[in-house]
Amino acid sequence: MIPYGKQSISEADIAAVVEVLRSDFLTCGPKVDEFEEAFAEMCGAKYAVACANGTAALHLAMLAAEIGDDDRVVTTPITFLASANAAAYVGARVDFADVDPVSGCLSADSLEQRWKEGTRAVVAVAFAGQPAEMPRIANIARERGAVVIEDACHAVGGSFVFDGASHRVGGHAWADMTTFSFHPVKSLTCGEGGMVVTDNPAYAEKMRSLRSHGMVREAKNFKAFGKPENPIAEEQVGQLYEMPELGYNFRLSDIHAALGLSQLGRLGEFVARRNEIVAQYNAAFSDLEAVRIPALSRWLHADRGHRLSWHLYAAHFDWVKLQVTRPELMTRLREAGIGTQLHYLPVHRQPWYVQHSGSFDLPEADRFSQSALSLPLYPSMSDDDVKRVITKLREQLSGNADA
Ligand SMILES: *Cc1c(COP(=O)(O)O)cnc(C)c1O
């Protein structure tokens, strides 16, 4: 079976995890710091805060930006639930804007047209690895006093060219915080894990505290203990912690961090191999009239030396022309040993959001979702695996009109 996505674990990855298991610290040890430092450097960001998963990363970003009850947060419907859920966790009202029909990313035009009073954060997702139009999205959001959170769970290790310069995901100026997930299906894995990167020291400090119950550990930063109204013996203060606000246990363990750190050393290879496979698929499917291969949105301009980190190969199919339904094709491919997946059912159609956010008319998102199907894409796919996917898919589509 060729699944649609799969982790790539080397002997060195395994050895890195075993080394932690033999050490003194399974959690709260040095590996988390090392992973954060290396990850920040990879992105070109000042700070990286590791946490339990990508959802916790988004939740921490919401808390750092002080999004709360009376606020609105706008995001894209073509994403995993977590991009929207994080805003709901902090009590914000979640809105959706429409997507760019080519990339499936949040559309800057739609964001501007549908902007609502009280919106305090925008969550833009780099769908499949292709960034949303961050320069314009950031302008629109910042002019209106909103924070920009880039959900880059699909785009780790990628970069794009804009205005004559190369910009790294997590390191460019058009996001205030950028979040990542290290779930095994993503391009770099910790088993479970997440990260927020930012250049803002106040956000970083706040997220570090909130990922561990809101605790402040350094006595010099205590705001209440040791003061006349809250006296604590001087000699105890250094051993205590203070909780000025309510946080969570969103920590990453050293076991997970060691795997992430080891994987980070292989990220360049992963990204390169993913690009090779994407190029092979593109070449093999470009003649099929009823299939649209993934393309770059206009603002990114093709042929400019982007090095995107493709997480998904989300192609688009004209089911009517092909005279096959998506479930039928998925079943037939599964029978031929090939896993596929839909990314995504639009989040604004999910019952909880219909109930809590009301209804949204987002025709591009509906169209994008309706035609999408993701083919297998992971670095350990051999050229033969790729050929098999191509052959089987073409077989399934031929015999159907126009394929
Ligand atoms: C995977 C993913 C998340 C959530 O990450 P977890 O680590 O599974 O919590 C959030 N946003 C997007 C776009 C994702 O793909």
The ligand as a MOL file (V3000), in Angstrom:
LIG
                    3D

  0  0  0     0  0            999 V3000
M  V30 BEGIN CTAB
M  V30 COUNTS 15 15 0 0 0
M  V30 BEGIN ATOM
M  V30 1 C -1.8570 19.4590 11.2440 0
M  V30 2 C -2.3650 20.8330 11.1940 0
M  V30 3 C -2.6720 21.5410 12.3630 0
M  V30 4 C -2.6820 20.9310 13.7220 0
M  V30 5 O -1.5230 20.2980 14.1070 0
M  V30 6 P -1.5350 19.1440 15.2270 0
M  V30 7 O -0.0940 18.9480 15.4860 0
M  V30 8 O -2.1900 17.9530 14.6220 0
M  V30 9 O -2.2670 19.6610 16.3960 0
M  V30 10 C -3.0630 22.8670 12.2360 0
M  V30 11 N -3.1720 23.4500 11.0420 0
M  V30 12 C -2.9030 22.7950 9.8980 0
M  V30 13 C -3.0310 23.5060 8.5940 0
M  V30 14 C -2.5120 21.4610 9.9340 0
M  V30 15 O -2.2890 20.8070 8.7940 0
M  V30 END ATOM
M  V30 BEGIN BOND
M  V30 1 1 1 2
M  V30 2 1 2 3
M  V30 3 2 2 14
M  V30 4 1 3 4
M  V30 5 2 3 10
M  V30 6 1 4 5
M  V30 7 1 5 6
M  V30 8 2 6 7
M  V30 9 1 6 8
M  V30 10 1 6 9
M  V30 11 1 10 11
M  V30 12 2 11 12
M  V30 13 1 12 13
M  V30 14 1 12 14
M  V30 15 1 14 15
M  V30 END BOND
M  V30 END CTAB
M  END
